């Protein structure tokens, strides 16, 4: 795994495509900073009221739902639509055209 990581880093630097590498490092650093900030808050705040804890958990749940919606569901919708339309057409050609329209 380490060899693949080093080879991919060398490839990114050697080909002159350092823009993507900068974006990856910036995104990774932002994720690290947010995680570290959250850990420091968890260490610093020993007693949290039930209302604050519920609000924080609700916010985290909303963020996870948004991540699932925009990162997984939306890009997977067209392939799933084509797949279901193909499966429906195998059963009944008129149902596929009526239910899904042209894919």
MODELLER restraints for C-alpha pairs under 7 A, 6 or more apart:
rsr = mdl.restraints
at = mdl.atoms
rsr.add(forms.Gaussian(group=physical.xy_distance, feature=features.Distance(at['CA:12:A'], at['CA:18:A']), mean=6.37, stdev=0.5))
rsr.add(forms.Gaussian(group=physical.xy_distance, feature=features.Distance(at['CA:12:A'], at['CA:21:A']), mean=6.77, stdev=0.5))
rsr.add(forms.Gaussian(group=physical.xy_distance, feature=features.Distance(at['CA:82:A'], at['CA:103:A']), mean=6.15, stdev=0.5))
rsr.add(forms.Gaussian(group=physical.xy_distance, feature=features.Distance(at['CA:85:A'], at['CA:96:A']), mean=5.76, stdev=0.5))
rsr.add(forms.Gaussian(group=physical.xy_distance, feature=features.Distance(at['CA:85:A'], at['CA:100:A']), mean=6.39, stdev=0.5))
rsr.add(forms.Gaussian(group=physical.xy_distance, feature=features.Distance(at['CA:88:A'], at['CA:95:A']), mean=6.91, stdev=0.5))
rsr.add(forms.Gaussian(group=physical.xy_distance, feature=features.Distance(at['CA:88:A'], at['CA:96:A']), mean=5.30, stdev=0.5))
rsr.add(forms.Gaussian(group=physical.xy_distance, feature=features.Distance(at['CA:89:A'], at['CA:96:A']), mean=5.01, stdev=0.5))
